[in-house]
Amino acid sequence: MAGDIVQPEYGDGSLADVLPSVLGALGVPGEMDVLGLPPVQRYCVLLIDGLGWHLLRANPSAAPFLHSLDGRSITCGVPSTTATSLTSFGTGLPPGRHGVVGYSSRIPGTTDGLLNSLKWDKSVDALSYQPYSTIFERAATSGVVAAVLGKREFRGSGLTTVALRGPHYIPAETLGERVARAASALEAQPSLVYVYDSDLDYTGHQCGCESAAWRYQLVLLDRFAEELYDALPAGTTLLVTADHGMVDVPFENRIDVDDVPALREGVDLVAGEARFRHVYAKPGASDDVAAAWRELLGDRADVRSRQQALAAGWFGAVDGRVQERIGDVVAVVNGPHAIERRSAFPIETKLVGLHGAMTADEMLIPLLTAAP
C-alpha cells in the first residue's frame, strides 16, 4: 500500500511553495523562489479547483491553451482537499503548522464538536485557529500590491480569514468580471493577483471527472484562462495551479460507517471526508479502533495512528496546538473506494467524484506558467 501513496513535497515542490516562490520571483527580500519561477514585476495566479495533473494531461483537446504552457506537476498537501490546500497556498505552510487538517475535523477542546472548514463555525475564532500571517499580508508589508478575487459570499468568511486574509479582497462573480478586475488590479507593480474558480470541482463532484460535463467545463475554463492571459498588462506572468485532483468512485465500492457497528466501537467522532478519515477515539481506545478499522477495511485503506501519520510526514512539521486536530486514527483510502457516514455527511453519499486521499490522481497538481 505504501507504494500507492504520493508523499507531499513540502518545501521543495508543493502547493505551499507557490506563493512564497512568486514573492521571491517578484524580488521580495527574504522570500525564496524554490520553484524557479520567471523573475517579473507582475504575477496573476489562477487556481482551478479540482484540476489534477493527470486529469489535465488526459484531456489535451479540451484544454489546448493550458497544454501549450510550460509546466510540470507538484503536489498538494495532505489531505488532498480544498480547505487544507487553500490554507497551505495562502500561508505557505504545511497543514501541520496552519492547522486546517481536512474538510472537517474535531473542534479543539470538545469531544464531538465538528468543524466544517469550508462553512466554518462562529464559535471558532479564525484568527486564533490559524494565527500565522498569510502571503498576501507579507506581500503588502513588502510593498507588493496584492489582491484576492473571489465570490462576494466568501469575503470575510472563516476560511478566507484563515487562508487568504490581506488588505484587498475584490468581489468578482463571473468569469468576465474576474478577467476585467484582475487586469485592472495588475496595473501597479510589483503586484500579485490571485484568481479562483470552483466550477470544475463542482462539476466533477456532481457528474464525475470522467464525464462529458467535466470535459466541457474544462473547455470553458481553458478559454477563460486564455482570455485572462490576453487581458493581462504587459510584463505579467500567468501562473496556473490547482488544489487537488479527483477520482470517480463507484457507489458499490463505498462502505458506510453507519452500517458497520465495529467501525463505531470506541469512537467519539468520525471526521475528514470519504477518502481521508480522521477518527477520534474514546480515551484509551485508540489502539483497538485502529485494529478494527485495519481489519475491516483491509487493502481498501491505509490505517495509521496519529503518531504514525506524523512520523510519515503527511502533515509536514506539526505545531503542538495542531496535534489534537488530527484523528487518533487516520484512514487514507486506496483505489476506487470511499468510507462514508451518511448520518454526518449525507451529501457525500451522492457525489460521483471524490478526493482527499494520497493517490497520484489526487495529489499531483499542475504548475503552469505563461511568461510575458
N, C-alpha and C positions, 0 to 999 in steps of 0.2 A: 504493500500500500504506500510506503514511503516514496517509492519511485513515481507514483502518480501525483505527488504533491509538488507544486511550484513554490519555492521559498521566496518571500518578498525580498527585494534588493534595496532595503533601506540604506540611504546614504551613498548609493552608487548608481542606481538606475530604477528609482521608484517614483510614483506619483508625488510623494512628499518632497522629491528633489526638483520638481519642475519650477515652481515659482522662485525658490532661492536661486536656481540657475538663471532664471530670467533677470532677477535683480543683479546677479553677477555680470550677465551679458550687457545690462544697462550701465554697468560701471559703478554700481553702489559699493563703496568701501566695506570690506569685511564679509561680503557675500561671495560664495564660491559657485562658479559655473561648472558643476561636476558633470553636467550633461553635454558640455561642449557646444552651446548654442551660439548662433551668429551674434557678434557684438554690434548692436544698433542702438538707437535712441528711442525707439517706439516698439512696443510689443502688444499685439492683440492675441489673447489666449482663448481659444474656443474649446470648451469641454462638452462633448456629446455623450450624454448619459447612456450607458449600455452598449457602446461601440467597442466590443472586444477586438483585439488584433486578429484573431483567427476569423471572426465574422467579416471583418473588413477585407481580409485577403481572399476570402472565399467568394466575394461579390464584386469583382473588378468592373464589370459592365454597369453596375448600379452606381458606382462611385468613381467615375473617371478622373475628376479633379483631385480627390483625396489620394488616388493611386498615383497621380503624377508628382506628388510632393516627395521630398527627401524624408526618409523616416526609418524607424525601427520600432521594436517593441520594448516596453519597460513593464514593470509590474505595478499593480496597485498594492494596497496593504491587505491585512487580514482583520476581519473577513472582507471578502470582495463585495462590498455593498456601499450604497450611496452615502449614507451619513458618515460612515467611517472614512471613506475616500475623500469626500469633500472637506472634512476637517483636516486630514493629512495634507491635502492640496493647499488649503488656506493657511495652515500654520507652519508647514514644512516639517512636521513632527510625525513620528510613527504613532500608531494607536495607543501603545503603552504609555506614552507621555501625554498626549492630549486627552485621552480617556474616553473617547466615543468608540466603544468596542463592539458596536454592532447596530443593526436595525432596532433592536430592543435589548435592554439589559436591566438588571435589578437596580432600583434606586438605592443609593448608599444609605445605610442606617436602617433599612427596612428588611423584612423577611420576604414579603411577596409583592412589594411595590414595583410596578413595571414601567420603565421609561421608554416611550416610543421616541426615538431620536429624530425622526422626521417631523412629527407633530409637536413634540416636546411636552412638558408638563409644567404648569405655572408654579408648582410647589418646588421646582428645582431651579435654583438661580444659575443662569447660563454662565455668567462671568466667574462664579465660584467653581462651577463644574469644569470649566476649561479656562484657566487663568493666563495662559501664555498669550503673548501678542501674536497677531496674525501678520502674514506677509504684507498685507495692504497697509496695516499700521506702520510696519517697518519701512515700507516704501515711502509713505507720506513724510515720516520724520527724516528721511534721507533726501528729500527734495524731488521725489518722483511723483508725478500726478497719477494717482491710481484710482480706478473706478470699477465697481461691480455692477453688471447689468443683469437684472432678473425680473421675475414677475412681481407686481405690486404686493401681492399677498405674502411674499417672502420677506419683505422689508421689515426689519426689526424682529423677525421670528427667533425662536430659541436657537435653531440650527444656524441661521445666518449670523447671530451674535457669537456663537461658539466658533464658527469656522471662517467667516468672511467679514467680520466687523472691520470697519475702516471709515474714513471721512466721507466717501462718496458712494452712495447707492443710487443707481439710475433705473427707475422702473421702465421696463420695455416688454410689452406683452407679445407682440407679433414679431415674426421674422423680419419684416420690413422695418419696424421700429428698432430692432437690435442692430441692423446694418447701419441705419442713419445715425443712431446715437453713439454707436461705437466709433464710427468715423469722426464724429464731432468731438468726442472725448479725447481722441488721439491727436488733436491739433497741437497740443502742448508737447514739449519734450524736455527732459525724458518723461515718458508716460507708459502706463500699463493699464490695459482694459481687459477685464475678464467677462466672457460671454458664455452663457449656459443654455442648453436646450435639453428637454426631457422627453420629447415626443417619441424618439426611437425606443427608449426604455419602456415607455408606456405601451407602445405597440407590441414589443416583444413579450411583455408580461401577459397581455390580453390575447394575442393571436399566435405567439410563438416566434422565436427568432429565425426559424426556418420557413416562415410563411411568406406568401406573396405580399401580404400587407407590410411586413417588415422590410422587404426589399424595396417596395415602392416608397416607404418612408425614408429609406436610405438615399434613394434617388433625390428626393426633395431636399434632404439635408446636404447632400453633395452640392446641389445647385446653390443652396443658401451659403455654404462655405465659400464657393467661388464668387458669388456676389459680394460677400463680406470682404474677401481679399481684394477684389477690384475696386471697392469703395474706400479702402484704407488710404490715409495720406502717404505721400512718398516717404520712403525710408522706414516703413513699418514692416516688421516680420510677423506673419501669422503663424501661430503655433496651435496645432490641433491635438487634443488628447481625449481621454475618457476616464470614467471612474471604475469601470469593471466590464467584464464581458457577460455572457449569458448562455444558458443551455436550456433546451426543451426537455421536460421531464414527463414521461407518460403517466397518466393517472393511476395505472395499475402498478406502478413502481413506487408508490408512496405508502409510508407507514404512519399511522396516526397514534400519537401517544395516548389519546383518549380511549383507544381501543385495546391497549395493552397494559393491564394493571402493573406488570412487573417494571415497566418503564416509569411508573409514577411512585413506586415504593421508595420511601426515604427522600423524596423530592419535595422541596418547598416551592420551586418556581422553575418553569421552562421558558427561556427567552431566546434571543438571537433571531434566526429565521430558518426556513425549511432546509437549507443546505449547510447551515452552520449554527448549531445549537449550543447556547450557554445553559448548563443545568446546575441549579443551585440546590445543594443537598441540605437536609436537616443536620444539626450538629452530630458529628461522629459517624455520619452515614456515607461520606464521600467515596470511600473505597468500595463499599457494597454497591452504590449507584453506578460507579464506573464499571464494575464487573458485570452487572446486569445489562447495562447498555452495550458493552462489548459482546456479550453472549448473544443477545437478541438481535443486534444489528449485523453481526458477522462482518463480511467484507464489504458491506454497504457503507460503512463509515469507519473512520479512524478516530477512536475514542481515547482521549487522554485526560489525565488530571490537570488541574490548573498549573501545577509546578512543571509538569512535563511539557505543556504548551509553552510556558515561559522559557524553559530551557532550550526548546527548539527554535526560539527567536521569532515565533509567529507574530508577536505584537511589538517587536523591537525592544528597545530599552523600556522598562516599566517603572513608573513612579509608584511609590508606596501607596499614595491615595487612590491609585487606579486598580490595584490588585483585586480588591473585593468586588469590582465591577465585572471581572471575568468569572465565568462559571467555575464552580468547584470541579465540574467535569465539562469538557468541551468535546463536541462530536462534529467532525467535519466530514461531509458526505463524499463518497467516491462514486464515480459513474453516474448514470442517469437515474438517480434516486432522490428522495426527499423525506424528511421527518416532519410531519405536520402535527398541529394540535388545534383542531377546529374550534374548540371552546374558547381559546385565547386569540387565535389568528384565523378567523373564518375566511378572510379574503384570500389568503394564501392557497387555500384548497381549490380555488377557482382559476388560479393563474397557470398559464401554459409554460411560459419562460420563467426561469428562476436563476438566482445567482447567490453568491455568499461563500461558496466552497473554494478550494485551493487547486482546482484543475487549471490546466493551461488555458482552456476556453474562457475561464472566468478571471484568472489572474493577469493574463497578458493584455496590455492595452497599447494603443498606438502613441507614438511621439513623432509627429509630422511637422515639418516646417516649410513655409513658403517665404523665402527671403525676398527683400525688395529688389 
